Each structure stands twice: as C-alpha cells, then as structure tokens.
C-alpha cells in the first residue's frame, strides 16, 4: 500500500467506539493535498475490519486544516487554517 511496508513500524494499541482493542502501525509520511502545501504526519495503518471507516492520524492534519464533509454530494473540502 503506497509503497509502505505497513508492519515495519512501531505498533500503537488503540480502542475506538466499538470498544474493541486494535493495533495500528505508525508511519511518518509526507502528505500533499492538491493545491495545498505538503505536510508531514504520523499516520496509523491497520488492516482491522472492525475499524471500518475510522480515521487514524487525525492529530496534525485536523489541527492544520478545516475539513467540511458533504455526505449527500459525496465530497469534502480542505481549507488551511
């Protein structure tokens, strides 16, 4: 995935709203959102199906950008803070 050896990274145990303990593998990645500046983030990857659509790696990204999700339009907007 993305050329990253997912399991070749430090593990992070976490628990979401499901109450099930899961493991994520933490990687430092450079992220570029089209039209915006590149940012470096610690991102957790997991293969757990129990997580579903959970967002790991919120710290850093949501602090730097205002995000607006438009479910009916199936779109979202990313605005620098």
C-alpha positions in Angstrom: 0.0 0.0 0.0 1.5 3.3 -1.1 4.9 1.6 -1.3 4.9 1.4 2.5 5.8 -1.8 4.4 2.9 -1.4 6.9 4.1 -3.7 9.6 7.7 -2.4 9.6 6.8 0.3 12.0 6.1 0.9 15.7 2.8 -0.5 16.9 0.1 1.6 18.6 -2.7 -0.1 20.5 -6.0 1.8 20.3 -9.6 1.5 21.1 -12.4 3.2 19.2 -16.1 3.5 19.8 -16.6 -0.2 19.0 -14.7 -0.9 22.3 -12.5 -3.5 20.6 -8.8 -3.1 21.1 -6.9 -2.8 17.8 -3.3 -2.3 16.6 -2.1 0.3 14.2 1.3 0.6 12.7 2.6 4.2 12.9 4.5 5.7 9.9 5.7 9.2 9.3 4.5 10.3 5.9 4.5 13.4 3.7 1.0 14.2 2.5 0.1 16.5 -0.3 -3.5 17.6 -0.8 -3.9 19.1 -4.3 -3.4 22.8 -4.2 -2.0 22.9 -0.7 1.4 22.7 1.0 2.9 19.3 1.8 2.7 18.4 5.5 4.5 15.6 7.5 2.2 13.5 9.6 2.3 10.4 11.9 -0.3 8.1 10.4 -1.6 4.8 11.8 -2.4 2.0 9.3 -4.5 -1.0 10.3 -5.9 -4.0 8.5 -8.6 -4.5 11.0 -12.1 -4.8 9.6 -13.6 -3.8 12.9 -12.3 -0.3 12.4 -14.4 0.2 9.3 -14.1 3.9 8.2 -12.3 5.2 11.3 -9.8 8.0 10.7 -6.4 7.3 12.2 -3.8 10.1 12.1 -6.2 12.9 12.9 -3.7 14.6 15.1 -1.7 17.0 12.9 -4.0 17.0 9.9 -7.2 18.3 11.5 -5.1 20.8 13.5 -3.8 22.4 10.3 -6.9 22.3 8.2 -10.6 22.9 8.4 -12.5 20.0 6.9 -16.0 20.1 5.6 -17.7 16.8 4.7 -20.7 16.9 2.3 -22.3 13.4 2.6 -25.1 14.0 0.0 -22.7 15.4 -2.6 -20.1 12.7 -1.7 -17.4 15.3 -1.4 -15.3 17.1 1.2 -13.4 20.4 1.3 -9.9 21.0 2.9 -9.2 24.6 3.9 -5.9 25.8 5.5 -6.3 27.3 9.0 
